[in-house]
Amino acid sequence: MADRTRLLLLVPALLAVAACGARVPAGQNAMAAHVLPSTGGDAPGTAPSAAPDSLARLDPCALLSPADRSSAGLTQLGKPKTIGEARACDWTAPATFGVTVTLDGENGLSNLDVSHGTRTKKKVGAHQAVQLADRKATDGTCAVLLGVGRSASVQVDVSNSTFADTPLACTRATTVAGLVEPKLP
């Protein structure tokens, strides 16, 4: 019964974290970051490419192989979903954490509102990235947003089932981002 209660508590948190970087329809309020219209600028280090088309050919649930899942601490297969107009996949490590990988073929890093929480620019493999976490909230959530060309991104969102230990959530998000990154255009 306790595991079922934890799962019921985890699902809303995963949905909130998964919304990080996702498009929010006008007039709706979002707890996590949301996409803003382009200001015409590109994220530093992102090169023009056919990334949206290449990203469209990827299956988000195929981005983590069985070996990748094992090294990330995930034992179950991912479940496909849609967040706004973006394709995504959810994985869970029961009673531990959940991760969502979202493929956004319409919004590059420069289009994402990353004004909530602490931003840390980083490079993951060959891709520019931004780590986003609210360390003051210590809610056990963290996202790593990878830029894919000018107008696409891949968002890795992690939520710990304890709703605590944000640094651990960031370590997990960075690990998953590192596993996904080599498969990106």
C-alpha positions in Angstrom: 0.0 0.0 0.0 2.9 2.4 0.8 4.4 1.8 -2.6 1.1 2.6 -4.3 0.8 5.8 -2.3 4.4 6.8 -3.3 3.6 6.1 -6.9 0.4 8.2 -6.7 2.5 11.0 -5.3 5.3 10.6 -7.8 3.1 10.9 -10.9 2.1 14.5 -10.4 5.7 15.4 -9.7 6.9 13.7 -12.8 4.3 15.5 -14.9 5.4 18.9 -13.4 9.0 18.1 -14.0 8.4 16.8 -17.5 6.7 20.1 -18.3 10.1 21.8 -17.9 10.8 23.3 -21.3 7.5 22.1 -22.7 5.1 24.5 -24.6 2.4 25.9 -22.4 -0.8 27.1 -24.1 -1.5 30.8 -23.7 -3.5 31.6 -20.6 -2.4 28.5 -18.7 -0.2 28.7 -15.7 2.7 26.3 -15.4 4.7 25.3 -12.3 7.8 24.5 -14.4 9.6 26.4 -17.2 7.9 26.9 -20.5 8.7 27.8 -24.0 8.8 31.4 -25.1 8.6 32.8 -28.6 12.0 33.2 -30.3 13.8 36.4 -29.6 15.8 35.9 -32.8 19.0 34.9 -30.9 20.6 31.5 -30.9 22.1 29.7 -28.0 25.9 30.1 -28.0 27.6 27.3 -29.8 24.6 25.9 -31.6 25.1 25.6 -35.3 22.4 25.7 -38.0 21.4 22.2 -39.0 18.5 20.0 -40.1 18.1 19.0 -36.5 14.2 19.3 -36.4 13.9 16.8 -39.3 16.6 14.5 -37.8 15.0 14.7 -34.4 11.6 13.8 -35.9 13.1 10.5 -37.0 14.2 9.6 -33.4 12.1 7.5 -31.1 12.5 9.0 -27.6 12.0 5.5 -26.0 14.8 4.1 -28.1 17.3 6.6 -26.9 18.2 4.5 -23.8 19.4 1.0 -24.7 19.1 -1.8 -22.1 22.8 -1.2 -21.2 22.1 2.6 -20.9 19.1 2.0 -18.7 21.1 -0.3 -16.5 23.9 2.3 -16.0 21.3 4.9 -15.2 19.7 2.7 -12.6 16.5 2.2 -14.7 15.2 -1.4 -14.9 11.9 -0.9 -16.7 11.1 -0.1 -20.3 10.1 3.5 -21.1 6.5 4.5 -21.9 5.9 6.9 -24.8 3.9 10.0 -24.2 3.3 13.5 -25.6 4.0 16.7 -23.8 2.3 19.6 -25.6 3.3 18.8 -29.2 6.6 17.2 -28.3 7.2 13.4 -28.2 8.6 12.1 -24.9 9.3 8.9 -23.0 9.0 8.2 -19.3 11.1 5.7 -17.3 10.8 4.9 -13.6 13.0 3.2 -11.0 10.1 2.3 -8.6 10.3 4.1 -5.3 13.6 5.8 -6.4 13.2 8.2 -9.3 11.6 8.9 -12.7 13.1 10.4 -15.8 11.4 11.9 -18.9 13.2 12.6 -22.2 11.4 15.0 -24.4 12.2 15.7 -28.1 11.2 19.2 -29.1 11.7 19.8 -32.8 10.4 23.4 -32.6 12.3 25.1 -29.7 16.1 25.5 -29.4 17.8 26.5 -26.1 17.4 30.2 -27.0 13.6 29.6 -27.1 13.2 28.0 -23.7 12.4 29.9 -20.6 15.0 28.9 -18.1 14.4 31.8 -15.8 13.1 29.7 -12.8 15.7 28.1 -10.6 19.5 28.0 -11.0 20.9 27.7 -14.5 24.2 26.2 -15.2 25.6 26.2 -18.8 27.5 23.1 -19.7 28.5 21.0 -22.6 27.3 17.4 -22.9 29.3 15.6 -25.5 29.2 17.8 -28.6 26.0 19.7 -27.6 25.5 22.9 -25.6 23.3 22.3 -22.6 21.7 24.1 -19.6 21.1 22.4 -16.3 18.1 23.8 -14.5 17.4 23.1 -10.8 15.8 25.0 -7.9 18.3 24.2 -5.2 16.5 26.5 -2.7 13.3 24.4 -3.1 15.3 21.2 -2.6 12.4 19.3 -4.3 14.5 16.5 -5.8 14.0 17.7 -9.4 16.5 18.7 -12.1 16.5 19.1 -15.9 19.3 19.1 -18.4 18.3 20.8 -21.7 20.4 19.9 -24.7 20.5 22.2 -27.7 20.1 20.5 -31.1 20.8 23.0 -33.8 19.0 26.4 -33.7 15.5 25.3 -33.3 15.4 22.0 -31.5 16.2 20.6 -28.0 16.1 17.5 -26.0 15.0 17.8 -22.4 16.0 15.3 -19.7 13.9 15.8 -16.6 14.5 13.8 -13.3 12.3 13.7 -10.2 13.4 11.8 -7.1 10.5 9.9 -5.5 11.5 11.3 -2.1 11.1 14.9 -3.4 14.5 15.6 -1.8 18.1 15.7 -2.8 18.2 18.0 -5.8 22.0 17.4 -6.3 21.3 13.7 -6.8 18.5 14.5 -9.3 21.0 16.6 -11.2 23.6 13.8 -11.2 20.9 11.5 -12.6 19.8 14.0 -15.2 23.4 14.6 -16.3 24.0 10.8 -16.5 20.9 10.3 -18.7 21.8 13.3 -20.9 25.2 11.9 -21.4 23.8 8.5 -22.5 21.2 10.2 -24.9 23.6 12.8 -26.4 25.6 10.6 -28.7 22.4 9.5 -30.5 21.4 13.1 -31.3 21.9 14.9 -34.6 
